[in-house]
Amino acid sequence: MSARDDRAGRLPVWLLLGIALLAIAGTFAYRSLPRSRPAGPTTVVLGKPVQMDPAEILRALPPAAGDLASDNAIAKWAGAAGEKRGDFNAWLRLGDALAQKFRDTLDQSYYPHAERVYRQALTINPRAVEALTGLAWVYGSRHEFEQSADWARQALEIDKENPAAFGLLGDAALELGDYDAAHGHYQKMLDLRPDLSSYGRGAQLLWVTGDARKAKWLMEKAIKTGAPYAENTTWCQVQLALMLFNEGALLPATQLVETALEKSPRHEPALLAAGRFAAARKDFAAALELYQRALESRPSHEALVGLGEACELAGEGAEAARYYAEVEALHDRERGAGGHDHMQMARFYADHDRNLIEALRMAEQRKLTRNVFEADVLAWVYYKNGHYPRAQAAIERALSQGTPDARIFFHAGMIAAASGDAHTARQHLQRALSLNPNFSPRHAPLAVQKLAELEPGLQRAVSER
């Protein structure tokens, strides 16, 4: 199994196992893109593609100075590619090692290195399917999903039953909110190669589309199957822990992520999840320590936001403001490097009532999205800007799959309350709190407060305490 397939990036979509599936792989029509295969690896300087010499590609690689398995693999295959620059297999393995290093660290600076390496493999062998799927992974990780799908289709033109290509097509469909198409692509991948990568993708799709029970079962299968890189199994453990947390099972979720950290103590997604769970327990000292550990390897939006919120809830307003300023500075740097996530930043602004006009500008870049999480952010930003009819239309898309995420139901309840629909507001807020009463130390108390306002009897009971 290629390391590239065990992606720890964005949420994959899922299939209903044990049920006869409709043949829907052809229902998802991507916009046709030019199918050019560059003559050589390129980088971009002042907006223009510049061909790079293989020696330059190797010299530009960051030093593999860590002690992760991916560091050892980078050193090994960079050496092999340097000794035999015409060995496309060495370039492929180097690309896989760089992709794995990204998964281990979530450091976006590895994207351009992986892209150049995979392109170099293609210059040696234009029919190298793994290089094509490697480029599909790079573009998908950058959120350039139509380009990602195009590279994956090129791979399928050469190998019509390539499981990685089907998985990457599913990833693109998932991110674009075409859940039926993702279902078909992932089912094909699972049929061809049942392993950690296909089980993990399937589990997340099932969760997104509302089948939490089967999602957990399939993620457990992924964990039991394992992977050559321990960090990929850790990633699956973290995803299962998050599923448990979203059901309100805070203790089992905490125990699972602690087990994951015993084997991979610097795994950033595990540290972030552990920090979130500690904050949910109102153990802000532990949350601060975990988020600080997550920052040791690289600047992280999630860790900085978590630190700011933990400080704010602990009454350290000045420290919180410093971390929030760092969040904005990090976004500016990543935007300059082409690695920004506008929806992530829009959510941050809306959650913290900061720069709401800019949040609206960012979120409206995806105003036609069918992705439930993007629709949720869009709805929340509309709500914070007072655009309640638009917020209502967007939140209906976010609710369309029945995704068991309390934050979506909380947003839906607040939007319904602002729109004057008290009955629906109560339903959504009660659903959020019944799913996970600790979904957010910042917003769960607001859900309780809003319910008290909507329920006169509850309001009296709260005031008498």
ZAMARGU-4260 file (C-alpha; in steps of 0.2 Angstrom, whole numbers, plus 5000, padded with zeros to 4 digits):
<rodrens>
0) 5000/5000/5000 | 5007/5017/4995 | 5009/5029/5010 | 5001/5042/4999 | 4984/5034/5001
5) 4983/5035/5020 | 4979/5054/5019 | 4976/5063/5035 | 4969/5078/5028 | 4952/5083/5024
10) 4936/5073/5028 | 4932/5059/5016 | 4914/5053/5012 | 4907/5036/5015 | 4898/5021/5009
15) 4884/5010/5016 | 4892/4993/5017 | 4881/4977/5017 | 4868/4986/5006 | 4867/4984/4988
20) 4874/5000/4980 | 4868/5009/4965 | 4879/5010/4950 | 4882/5029/4951 | 4900/5032/4947
25) 4895/5041/4931 | 4883/5053/4939 | 4897/5065/4945 | 4902/5076/4930 | 4918/5086/4933
30) 4922/5101/4922 | 4934/5095/4908 | 4952/5102/4911 | 4967/5102/4899 | 4976/5086/4901
35) 4993/5093/4898 | 5008/5083/4905 | 5023/5095/4908 | 5039/5091/4900 | 5048/5093/4916
40) 5045/5097/4934 | 5041/5116/4937 | 5040/5129/4950 | 5032/5145/4949 | 5042/5162/4950
45) 5032/5178/4948 | 5017/5169/4941 | 5027/5160/4927 | 5031/5141/4927 | 5050/5138/4927
50) 5057/5121/4923 | 5068/5114/4937 | 5084/5103/4935 | 5083/5086/4945 | 5098/5092/4955
55) 5089/5108/4960 | 5074/5098/4966 | 5084/5088/4977 | 5094/5103/4984 | 5078/5112/4988
60) 5072/5098/4999 | 5071/5102/5017 | 5083/5092/5028 | 5076/5076/5035 | 5082/5080/5052
65) 5068/5072/5062 | 5067/5054/5069 | 5050/5049/5061 | 5049/5035/5048 | 5045/5047/5035
70) 5061/5057/5038 | 5071/5041/5036 | 5062/5037/5020 | 5065/5055/5013 | 5084/5053/5016
75) 5084/5036/5009 | 5075/5040/4993 | 5083/5057/4990 | 5100/5048/4990 | 5094/5035/4978
80) 5087/5048/4966 | 5103/5058/4967 | 5113/5043/4963 | 5102/5037/4949 | 5092/5052/4942
85) 5084/5041/4929 | 5076/5029/4941 | 5058/5034/4941 | 5054/5022/4955 | 5066/5032/4967
90) 5057/5048/4963 | 5040/5040/4966 | 5046/5033/4983 | 5053/5050/4987 | 5036/5058/4983
95) 5027/5046/4994 | 5039/5050/5008 | 5036/5068/5006 | 5018/5065/5006 | 5019/5055/5022
100) 5029/5069/5030 | 5015/5081/5027 | 5003/5069/5035 | 5014/5067/5050 | 5016/5086/5052
105) 5003/5094/5042 | 5016/5106/5036 | 5010/5113/5020 | 5028/5117/5014 | 5029/5099/5008
110) 5016/5101/4995 | 5028/5110/4982 | 5042/5098/4985 | 5030/5083/4983 | 5023/5090/4967
115) 5041/5093/4959 | 5046/5075/4963 | 5031/5067/4956 | 5032/5078/4940 | 5050/5072/4939
120) 5045/5054/4939 | 5033/5058/4925 | 5046/5065/4914 | 5056/5049/4916 | 5040/5038/4914
125) 5024/5047/4907 | 5014/5032/4911 | 5019/5031/4930 | 5002/5029/4937 | 5008/5032/4955
130) 5015/5048/4950 | 4998/5053/4942 | 4989/5048/4958 | 5003/5057/4968 | 4999/5073/4959
135) 4980/5070/4962 | 4984/5070/4980 | 4994/5086/4980 | 4981/5095/4971 | 4967/5088/4982
140) 4977/5093/4997 | 4978/5111/4991 | 4959/5111/4989 | 4960/5111/4970 | 4948/5097/4968
145) 4944/5098/4949 | 4962/5097/4945 | 4964/5083/4957 | 4950/5073/4949 | 4958/5076/4932
150) 4975/5069/4937 | 4966/5054/4945 | 4956/5051/4929 | 4972/5051/4919 | 4978/5037/4930
155) 4963/5027/4927 | 4966/5029/4908 | 4981/5019/4911 | 4975/5007/4925 | 4956/5006/4924
160) 4956/4997/4941 | 4968/5008/4951 | 4961/5009/4969 | 4971/5025/4974 | 4963/5034/4959
165) 4946/5029/4964 | 4949/5035/4982 | 4956/5052/4976 | 4940/5054/4965 | 4930/5050/4980
170) 4940/5063/4990 | 4936/5077/4977 | 4918/5072/4976 | 4917/5072/4995 | 4924/5090/4996
175) 4913/5096/4983 | 4898/5089/4992 | 4893/5076/4979 | 4890/5063/4992 | 4882/5050/4980
180) 4897/5051/4968 | 4909/5049/4983 | 4900/5034/4989 | 4902/5026/4972 | 4921/5030/4970
185) 4924/5024/4988 | 4914/5008/4986 | 4925/5004/4970 | 4941/5007/4980 | 4935/4996/4994
190) 4930/4982/4982 | 4947/4983/4974 | 4958/4985/4990 | 4950/4983/5007 | 4964/4991/5018
195) 4966/5005/5031 | 4965/5019/5017 | 4948/5012/5010 | 4941/5008/5027 | 4945/5025/5034
200) 4938/5034/5019 | 4922/5024/5020 | 4920/5027/5039 | 4921/5046/5037 | 4909/5046/5023
205) 4897/5036/5033 | 4899/5048/5047 | 4896/5063/5036 | 4880/5056/5029 | 4873/5052/5046
210) 4877/5033/5049 | 4888/5035/5065 | 4886/5017/5070 | 4893/5010/5054 | 4906/5023/5053
215) 4913/5018/5070 | 4913/5000/5065 | 4922/5003/5049 | 4935/5015/5057 | 4938/5001/5070
220) 4942/4989/5055 | 4954/5002/5048 | 4963/5003/5064 | 4964/4984/5066 | 4970/4982/5048
225) 4985/4994/5052 | 4997/5002/5040 | 5016/5003/5036 | 5017/5020/5044 | 5011/5020/5063
230) 5006/5038/5061 | 4992/5033/5049 | 4985/5021/5061 | 4986/5034/5074 | 4976/5046/5062
235) 4962/5033/5062 | 4962/5032/5081 | 4960/5050/5082 | 4945/5050/5070 | 4937/5037/5080
240) 4940/5047/5096 | 4932/5062/5087 | 4917/5052/5082 | 4915/5046/5100 | 4917/5064/5107
245) 4903/5070/5095 | 4892/5057/5103 | 4896/5064/5120 | 4907/5050/5125 | 4920/5061/5132
250) 4929/5048/5143 | 4931/5035/5130 | 4936/5048/5117 | 4950/5054/5129 | 4956/5037/5133
255) 4957/5032/5115 | 4967/5048/5110 | 4979/5045/5125 | 4982/5028/5119 | 4986/5035/5102
260) 4998/5048/5109 | 5008/5034/5118 | 5013/5027/5101 | 5014/5044/5092 | 5018/5057/5105
265) 5020/5071/5093 | 5006/5067/5081 | 4998/5084/5078 | 4980/5078/5075 | 4981/5068/5091
270) 4987/5082/5101 | 4974/5094/5094 | 4960/5081/5098 | 4967/5079/5116 | 4968/5098/5118
275) 4949/5099/5113 | 4944/5085/5125 | 4953/5093/5139 | 4945/5110/5136 | 4928/5101/5136
280) 4932/5094/5153 | 4936/5112/5158 | 4954/5107/5162 | 4961/5122/5153 | 4979/5120/5160
285) 4980/5103/5152 | 4973/5110/5136 | 4986/5124/5135 | 5000/5111/5138 | 4993/5100/5124
290) 4991/5114/5111 | 5008/5121/5115 | 5015/5103/5111 | 5006/5104/5095 | 5014/5120/5091
295) 5032/5113/5093 | 5033/5106/5076 | 5025/5120/5066 | 5013/5135/5068 | 4995/5128/5068
300) 4978/5137/5066 | 4969/5125/5077 | 4982/5125/5091 | 4983/5144/5091 | 4964/5145/5091
305) 4963/5132/5105 | 4976/5142/5115 | 4967/5158/5113 | 4950/5150/5119 | 4958/5141/5133
310) 4966/5157/5139 | 4950/5167/5137 | 4939/5154/5147 | 4952/5154/5160 | 4951/5173/5162
315) 4967/5177/5154 | 4960/5190/5141 | 4977/5198/5136 | 4985/5181/5132 | 4969/5176/5122
320) 4971/5192/5112 | 4989/5188/5108 | 4985/5171/5102 | 4970/5177/5091 | 4982/5190/5083
325) 4994/5175/5079 | 4980/5166/5071 | 4977/5181/5059 | 4996/5183/5056 | 4997/5165/5052
330) 4983/5166/5039 | 4991/5181/5031 | 5007/5171/5029 | 4998/5156/5022 | 4988/5166/5010
335) 5004/5174/5004 | 5011/5156/5001 | 4995/5150/4992 | 4991/5138/5007 | 4976/5147/5015
340) 4959/5140/5020 | 4947/5154/5019 | 4932/5144/5027 | 4943/5140/5042 | 4947/5158/5044
345) 4929/5163/5042 | 4923/5151/5055 | 4936/5159/5067 | 4930/5176/5064 | 4912/5172/5066
350) 4915/5161/5082 | 4925/5176/5090 | 4915/5191/5083 | 4930/5198/5074 | 4931/5206/5057
355) 4914/5200/5052 | 4914/5209/5035 | 4930/5200/5030 | 4922/5183/5036 | 4907/5186/5025
360) 4919/5190/5010 | 4928/5174/5013 | 4913/5163/5016 | 4904/5169/5001 | 4917/5162/4989
365) 4909/5146/4993 | 4891/5152/4993 | 4885/5138/4982 | 4894/5124/4991 | 4885/5107/4994
370) 4898/5102/5007 | 4889/5101/5023 | 4904/5109/5033 | 4906/5123/5022 | 4888/5127/5021
375) 4888/5127/5040 | 4902/5140/5041 | 4893/5150/5027 | 4876/5149/5038 | 4885/5155/5054
380) 4894/5169/5045 | 4877/5175/5038 | 4870/5174/5055 | 4883/5184/5063 | 4881/5197/5050
385) 4862/5198/5053 | 4857/5190/5036 | 4845/5178/5043 | 4836/5172/5027 | 4852/5168/5019
390) 4858/5159/5035 | 4843/5149/5035 | 4845/5143/5017 | 4863/5139/5020 | 4860/5129/5036
395) 4847/5118/5028 | 4861/5112/5016 | 4872/5109/5031 | 4858/5099/5039 | 4854/5089/5024
400) 4864/5074/5027 | 4860/5072/5046 | 4879/5073/5051 | 4880/5070/5069 | 4889/5086/5073
405) 4882/5096/5088 | 4890/5112/5081 | 4879/5111/5066 | 4863/5109/5076 | 4869/5123/5088
410) 4871/5135/5073 | 4854/5129/5066 | 4845/5133/5083 | 4853/5150/5085 | 4848/5154/5067
415) 4830/5148/5069 | 4829/5158/5085 | 4835/5174/5077 | 4822/5171/5063 | 4808/5170/5075
420) 4805/5151/5074 | 4806/5146/5093 | 4799/5129/5090 | 4813/5124/5078 | 4826/5133/5088
425) 4822/5122/5103 | 4822/5106/5093 | 4840/5110/5086 | 4847/5116/5102 | 4841/5101/5111
430) 4848/5090/5098 | 4865/5098/5100 | 4865/5096/5118 | 4858/5079/5118 | 4872/5074/5105
435) 4886/5081/5115 | 4883/5093/5130 | 4902/5097/5130 | 4903/5101/5111 | 4911/5117/5115
440) 4916/5126/5131 | 4912/5142/5122 | 4896/5138/5114 | 4888/5125/5124 | 4883/5137/5138
445) 4876/5149/5125 | 4865/5134/5119 | 4859/5132/5137 | 4856/5150/5139 | 4846/5152/5123
450) 4835/5137/5128 | 4832/5145/5144 | 4826/5160/5135 | 4815/5150/5124 | 4808/5139/5138
455) 4800/5151/5151 | 4799/5136/5164 | 4817/5132/5161 | 4822/5151/5162 | 4813/5152/5180
460) 4822/5136/5185 | 4839/5143/5180 | 4836/5160/5188 | 4831/5151/5205 | 4848/5142/5206
</rodrens>
